[in-house]
Amino acid sequence: MEAIGFDGRGSVAIRDPNAVSLGDRNRLKKLVADENDDRSKLYREIARANGHPEWEERVRSTFAKVWVQEAPAGYWYQSAGGAWQQR
């Protein structure tokens, strides 16, 4: 999808809101927020389950890399410098 991609923290980000019709933008924002809430819970729980809640940022970073590696060709992601790139 042209409108979204992975950010550097293992979350989904709206890359180009203009790629979605005006009528669908609020729905997209809600879907992205819900997805990111689930991802945050997952990362927090993985760190906690490993006995190191302080590892949450490491878990996020690891997942961010894996999401990009496993994404289909053409999927958007943010580089370490914050620029959008396609896989």
C-alpha distances in whole Angstrom, upper triangle without the diagonal:
4,6,6,8,11,14,18,19,17,15,12,12,10,10,10,11,12,9,10,13,16,17,14,14,16,15,12,14,16,14,13,17,17,15,17,20,20,19,22,24,23,24,27,29,28,30,33,33,34,37,35,33,33,31,28,27,27,25,22,23,23,20,18,19,18,15,14,17,15,12,11,11,9,7,8,11,14,18,21,22,19,17,13,13,11,12
4,6,8,12,14,17,19,18,16,12,11,9,8,7,9,9,6,9,12,15,16,14,13,16,16,12,14,17,15,14,17,19,17,18,22,22,21,23,26,25,26,29,30,30,32,34,35,36,38,36,34,34,32,29,27,28,26,23,23,24,21,19,20,20,17,15,18,17,14,13,12,9,8,7,11,13,16,20,20,17,15,11,11,10,12
4,7,11,13,16,18,17,14,10,9,6,5,5,6,7,5,7,10,12,14,11,10,13,13,9,11,14,12,11,14,16,15,16,19,20,19,21,24,24,24,27,29,29,30,33,34,34,37,35,32,32,30,27,25,27,25,22,22,24,21,18,20,20,17,16,19,19,15,15,15,12,10,9,11,13,16,19,19,16,15,11,13,12,14
4,7,9,13,14,13,10,7,6,4,5,7,8,11,9,10,13,15,16,13,11,14,13,9,10,13,11,9,12,14,12,12,16,17,15,18,20,20,20,23,25,25,26,29,30,31,33,31,29,29,27,23,22,23,22,18,19,20,17,14,16,17,13,13,16,16,12,13,14,11,8,7,8,10,14,17,18,14,13,10,11,11,13
4,6,10,11,10,8,6,6,7,6,9,11,14,12,14,17,19,20,17,15,17,16,12,13,15,13,10,13,15,12,12,16,16,14,16,19,19,18,21,23,23,24,27,28,28,31,28,27,26,24,21,19,20,19,15,15,16,14,11,13,13,10,9,13,13,10,11,12,10,7,4,5,7,11,14,15,12,11,8,9,9,10
4,7,8,6,6,5,6,9,9,12,14,17,16,17,21,22,23,20,18,19,18,15,14,16,14,11,13,15,12,10,14,14,12,14,17,16,15,18,20,20,21,24,25,25,27,25,23,23,20,17,16,16,15,12,12,13,10,7,9,11,7,7,11,11,9,12,13,12,8,7,5,6,9,12,13,11,11,9,10,10,11
4,6,6,6,6,6,9,9,13,15,18,17,19,22,23,24,21,19,20,19,16,15,17,15,12,13,15,13,11,14,15,12,13,17,16,15,17,20,19,20,23,24,24,26,24,22,21,19,16,14,15,14,11,10,12,11,7,10,12,10,9,13,14,13,15,16,15,12,9,6,5,8,9,11,8,10,9,11,12,13
4,6,7,9,10,13,13,16,19,22,21,22,26,26,28,25,22,23,23,20,18,20,19,15,16,18,15,13,16,17,13,13,17,16,14,17,19,18,18,21,23,22,24,21,20,18,16,14,11,12,12,9,7,10,10,6,8,11,10,9,13,15,14,17,18,17,14,11,8,6,7,7,9,7,10,10,12,14,14
4,6,9,10,14,14,18,20,23,23,23,27,27,28,25,22,23,22,19,18,19,17,14,14,16,13,10,13,14,10,10,13,13,11,13,16,15,15,18,20,20,21,18,16,15,13,11,8,10,9,6,6,9,8,6,9,11,10,11,14,15,15,19,20,20,16,14,11,9,11,10,12,11,14,14,15,17,17
4,7,9,13,14,18,19,23,22,22,26,26,27,24,22,22,21,18,17,17,16,12,13,14,11,9,11,11,8,9,12,11,9,12,14,14,14,17,19,19,21,18,17,16,14,11,10,10,9,5,6,8,6,4,8,9,7,9,12,12,12,16,18,18,14,13,10,10,12,12,15,13,15,14,15,16,15
4,6,10,12,15,16,20,19,19,22,23,24,20,18,18,17,14,13,14,12,9,9,11,8,6,9,10,7,8,11,11,10,13,15,15,16,19,20,21,23,21,18,18,16,13,12,13,12,8,10,12,9,7,11,12,9,11,14,14,13,16,18,18,14,12,10,10,13,14,16,13,15,14,15,16,16
4,7,9,12,13,16,15,15,19,19,20,17,15,15,14,11,10,12,10,6,8,10,7,6,10,11,9,11,14,14,14,16,18,19,20,22,23,24,26,24,22,22,20,17,16,17,15,12,13,15,12,10,13,13,10,11,15,14,12,15,17,15,11,10,9,10,13,15,17,13,15,12,14,14,15
4,6,9,10,13,13,13,17,17,18,15,13,14,14,10,9,12,11,7,9,12,10,9,12,14,12,13,17,17,17,19,21,22,23,25,27,27,29,27,24,24,22,19,17,19,18,14,15,17,15,12,15,16,13,13,17,17,14,17,18,16,12,10,9,9,13,15,15,12,12,11,13,14,15
4,6,6,10,10,10,13,14,15,13,10,11,12,8,8,11,10,8,10,13,12,11,15,16,15,17,20,20,20,22,25,25,26,28,30,31,33,30,28,28,26,23,21,23,22,18,19,21,18,16,18,19,16,15,19,19,16,17,18,16,13,10,10,11,15,17,17,13,13,11,13,14,16
4,6,9,9,11,14,15,17,15,12,14,15,11,11,15,14,11,14,16,15,14,18,19,18,19,23,23,22,25,27,27,28,31,32,33,35,32,30,29,27,24,22,24,23,19,19,21,19,16,18,19,16,15,18,19,16,17,17,14,11,8,9,9,13,15,15,11,10,8,10,11,14
4,5,6,8,11,12,15,13,10,13,14,11,12,15,15,13,15,18,17,17,20,22,21,22,26,26,26,28,30,31,32,34,36,36,38,36,33,33,31,28,26,27,27,23,23,25,23,19,21,22,19,18,21,22,18,18,18,15,13,10,12,13,16,19,18,14,13,10,12,13,16
4,5,6,8,8,11,10,7,10,11,9,9,13,13,12,14,17,17,17,20,22,21,23,25,26,26,28,31,31,32,35,36,37,39,37,34,34,32,29,27,29,28,24,25,27,24,22,24,25,21,21,24,24,20,21,21,18,16,14,15,16,19,22,21,17,16,14,16,17,20
4,5,7,8,11,10,9,12,14,11,12,16,16,15,18,20,20,21,23,25,25,26,29,30,30,32,34,35,36,38,40,41,42,40,38,37,36,32,31,32,31,28,28,30,27,25,26,27,24,23,26,26,22,22,22,18,17,15,17,18,21,24,23,19,18,15,17,17,21
4,7,9,12,10,9,13,13,11,13,16,15,15,18,20,19,20,23,24,24,26,28,29,29,32,33,34,35,37,39,40,42,40,37,37,35,32,30,32,31,27,27,29,26,23,25,25,22,21,24,23,20,19,18,15,14,13,16,17,20,24,23,19,18,15,16,15,18
4,6,8,6,6,10,10,8,11,13,13,13,16,18,18,19,22,23,23,25,27,28,29,31,33,33,35,37,38,39,41,40,37,37,35,32,31,32,31,27,28,30,27,24,26,26,23,22,25,24,21,20,20,17,16,15,18,19,23,26,25,22,20,17,19,18,21
4,5,5,6,10,10,10,12,15,15,16,18,20,20,22,24,25,26,28,30,31,32,34,35,36,38,40,41,42,44,43,40,40,39,35,34,36,34,31,32,33,30,28,30,30,26,26,29,28,24,24,24,21,20,19,21,23,26,29,29,25,24,21,22,22,24
4,5,5,8,10,10,11,14,15,16,18,20,21,22,24,25,26,28,30,31,32,34,35,37,38,40,41,43,44,43,40,40,39,35,34,36,35,31,32,34,31,29,31,32,28,28,31,30,27,26,27,24,22,21,23,24,27,30,29,25,25,22,24,24,27
4,6,7,8,10,11,13,14,16,17,19,20,22,23,25,26,27,29,30,32,33,35,36,38,39,41,43,44,43,40,40,39,35,35,37,35,32,33,35,32,30,32,32,29,29,32,31,27,27,28,25,23,23,25,26,30,32,32,28,27,25,26,26,28
4,6,5,6,9,10,11,12,14,15,16,18,20,21,22,24,26,27,28,30,32,33,35,36,37,39,41,39,37,37,36,32,32,34,32,28,30,31,28,26,29,29,25,25,29,27,24,24,25,22,20,20,22,23,27,29,29,26,25,22,24,23,25
4,5,5,6,9,10,10,12,14,15,16,18,20,21,22,24,26,27,28,30,31,33,34,36,37,39,37,34,35,34,30,29,31,30,26,28,29,26,24,27,27,24,24,27,26,23,23,24,22,19,18,20,21,24,27,26,23,22,20,22,22,24
4,5,5,6,9,10,10,12,14,15,16,18,20,21,23,24,26,27,29,30,32,33,34,36,38,36,33,33,33,29,28,31,29,26,28,30,27,25,28,28,25,25,29,28,25,25,27,24,22,20,21,22,26,28,28,24,24,22,24,24,26
4,5,5,6,9,10,11,12,14,15,17,18,20,21,23,24,26,27,29,31,32,33,35,37,35,32,33,32,28,28,30,28,25,27,29,25,24,27,27,23,24,27,26,23,24,25,23,20,20,21,22,26,28,29,25,25,22,24,24,25
4,5,5,6,8,10,10,12,14,15,16,18,20,21,22,24,26,27,29,30,31,33,35,33,30,31,30,26,26,28,26,22,24,25,22,21,23,23,20,20,24,22,19,20,22,20,17,16,17,19,23,25,25,21,21,19,21,20,22
4,6,5,6,9,10,11,12,14,15,16,18,20,21,22,24,26,27,28,30,32,33,31,28,29,28,24,23,26,24,21,23,25,22,20,23,23,20,21,24,23,21,22,24,21,18,17,17,18,22,24,24,20,21,19,21,21,23
4,5,5,6,9,10,10,12,14,15,17,18,20,21,23,24,26,27,28,30,32,30,27,28,28,24,24,26,24,21,24,25,22,21,24,24,21,22,26,24,22,23,25,24,20,19,20,21,24,26,26,23,24,22,24,24,25
4,5,5,6,9,10,11,12,14,16,17,18,20,21,23,25,26,27,29,31,29,27,28,26,23,23,25,22,19,22,23,20,19,22,21,18,19,23,21,19,20,22,21,18,17,18,19,23,25,26,22,23,20,22,21,22
4,5,5,6,9,10,10,12,14,15,16,18,20,21,22,24,25,27,29,27,24,25,24,20,20,22,20,16,19,20,17,16,19,19,15,17,20,19,17,19,21,19,16,15,15,16,19,21,22,19,19,17,19,19,20
4,5,5,6,9,10,10,12,14,15,16,18,20,21,22,24,26,27,26,22,23,22,19,19,21,19,16,19,21,18,17,20,20,17,19,22,22,20,22,24,23,19,18,17,18,21,22,23,20,21,20,22,22,23
4,5,5,6,9,10,11,12,14,15,17,19,20,21,22,25,26,25,22,23,22,19,19,22,19,17,20,21,18,17,21,20,17,20,23,21,20,22,24,23,20,19,19,20,23,24,26,22,24,22,24,24,24
4,5,5,6,9,10,11,12,14,15,17,19,20,21,23,25,24,21,22,21,17,17,19,17,14,17,18,14,14,17,17,14,16,19,17,16,18,21,20,17,16,16,17,21,22,23,20,22,20,21,21,21
4,5,5,6,9,10,10,12,14,15,16,18,20,21,23,21,18,19,18,14,14,16,14,11,14,16,13,12,16,16,13,16,19,18,17,20,22,21,17,16,15,16,19,19,21,18,20,18,20,20,21
4,5,5,6,9,10,11,12,14,16,16,18,20,21,20,17,18,18,14,15,17,15,13,16,17,15,15,19,18,16,19,22,21,20,23,25,25,21,20,19,19,22,22,24,21,23,22,24,24,24
4,5,5,6,9,10,11,12,14,15,16,18,20,19,17,18,17,14,15,17,14,12,16,16,13,14,18,17,15,18,20,19,18,21,24,24,20,20,19,20,23,23,25,23,25,23,24,24,24
4,5,5,6,8,10,11,12,14,15,17,19,17,15,16,15,11,12,14,11,9,12,13,10,11,14,13,12,15,17,16,16,19,22,22,18,18,16,17,19,20,22,20,22,21,22,22,21
4,5,5,6,8,10,11,12,14,16,17,15,12,14,13,9,10,12,10,8,12,13,11,12,15,15,14,17,20,19,19,22,25,25,21,20,18,18,20,20,22,20,23,22,23,24,23
4,6,5,6,9,10,10,12,14,15,15,12,14,13,10,12,14,11,11,15,15,13,15,18,17,16,20,22,21,21,24,27,27,24,23,21,22,24,23,26,24,26,25,27,27,26
4,5,5,6,9,10,10,12,14,14,12,14,12,10,12,13,9,9,13,13,10,13,16,14,14,17,19,18,19,22,25,26,22,22,20,21,23,22,25,23,26,25,25,25,24
4,5,5,6,9,10,11,13,11,9,11,9,6,8,9,6,6,10,10,8,11,13,13,13,16,18,18,19,22,25,26,22,21,19,19,20,20,23,21,24,23,24,24,23
4,6,5,6,9,10,11,10,7,9,8,5,9,10,8,9,12,13,12,14,17,17,17,20,22,21,22,26,29,29,25,25,22,22,23,22,25,24,26,26,27,28,27
4,5,5,6,8,10,10,8,11,10,8,12,13,10,11,15,14,13,16,18,18,18,21,22,22,23,27,30,30,27,26,24,25,26,25,28,27,29,29,30,30,28
4,5,5,6,9,9,8,11,9,8,11,11,7,10,13,12,11,14,16,15,16,19,20,19,21,25,28,29,26,25,23,23,24,23,27,26,28,28,28,28,27
4,6,5,7,5,5,7,5,5,9,9,7,9,12,12,12,15,17,16,18,21,21,21,23,27,30,31,27,27,24,24,24,23,26,25,28,28,29,29,28
4,5,5,5,4,8,8,8,12,12,10,13,16,15,15,18,20,20,21,24,25,25,26,30,33,34,30,30,27,27,28,26,29,28,31,31,32,33,31
4,5,7,8,11,11,11,14,14,12,14,17,16,16,19,21,20,21,24,25,24,26,30,33,34,31,30,28,28,29,28,31,30,33,33,33,33,32
4,6,8,10,9,10,13,12,11,14,16,14,15,19,20,19,21,24,24,24,26,30,32,34,31,30,28,28,28,27,30,30,32,32,33,33,31
4,6,9,9,11,14,13,13,16,18,17,18,21,22,22,24,27,27,27,29,33,36,37,34,33,30,30,30,28,31,31,34,34,35,36,34
4,5,6,8,11,10,10,13,15,15,16,19,20,20,22,25,25,26,28,32,34,35,32,31,28,27,27,25,28,28,31,32,32,33,32
4,5,6,9,10,10,12,14,15,16,18,20,20,21,24,25,26,27,31,33,34,31,29,26,26,26,24,27,26,30,30,31,32,31
4,6,7,8,10,11,13,14,16,17,19,20,21,24,25,26,27,31,33,34,30,29,26,24,24,22,24,24,28,29,30,31,30
4,6,5,6,9,10,11,12,14,16,17,18,20,21,22,24,28,30,31,27,26,23,22,22,20,22,23,26,26,27,28,27
4,5,5,6,9,10,11,12,14,15,16,18,20,21,22,26,28,28,25,24,21,20,20,18,21,21,24,24,25,26,26
4,5,5,6,9,10,10,13,14,15,17,19,20,21,25,26,27,23,22,18,17,17,15,18,17,21,21,23,24,23
4,5,5,6,9,10,11,12,14,16,17,18,20,24,25,26,23,22,18,17,17,15,18,18,21,22,22,24,23
4,5,5,6,8,10,11,12,14,15,16,18,22,24,25,22,21,18,17,18,16,20,19,22,22,22,23,22
4,5,5,6,9,10,10,12,14,15,16,20,22,22,19,18,15,14,15,14,17,16,19,19,19,20,19
4,5,5,6,9,10,11,13,14,16,19,21,21,18,17,13,13,12,11,14,14,17,17,18,19,18
4,5,5,6,9,10,11,12,14,18,20,21,18,17,14,14,14,13,17,17,19,19,19,19,17
4,5,5,6,9,10,10,12,16,18,19,16,15,13,14,14,14,18,17,19,18,18,18,16
4,6,5,6,9,10,11,14,16,17,13,12,9,10,11,11,14,13,15,14,14,15,13
4,6,5,6,9,10,14,15,16,13,13,10,10,10,10,14,14,15,14,14,14,12
4,5,5,6,8,12,14,16,13,14,12,13,13,14,18,17,18,17,16,15,12
4,6,5,6,10,12,13,10,11,9,11,13,14,17,16,17,15,14,13,11
4,5,5,8,10,11,8,8,7,9,10,12,15,14,14,12,10,10,7
4,6,8,10,12,10,11,10,12,12,14,17,17,17,15,13,11,8
4,6,9,12,10,12,12,14,15,17,20,19,19,17,15,13,10
4,7,8,6,9,9,13,14,17,19,18,17,14,12,10,7
4,6,6,9,11,15,16,19,22,20,19,15,13,10,7
4,6,9,11,14,15,19,21,19,17,14,11,8,5
4,6,10,13,14,18,19,17,15,12,9,5,5
4,7,10,13,16,17,15,14,10,8,5,5
4,7,10,13,14,12,10,7,6,4,6
4,6,10,11,9,8,6,5,6,7
4,7,8,5,5,5,6,9,10
4,5,5,5,6,7,10,11
4,5,8,10,11,13,14
4,6,9,11,14,16
4,7,9,13,15
4,6,10,13
4,7,10
4,7
4
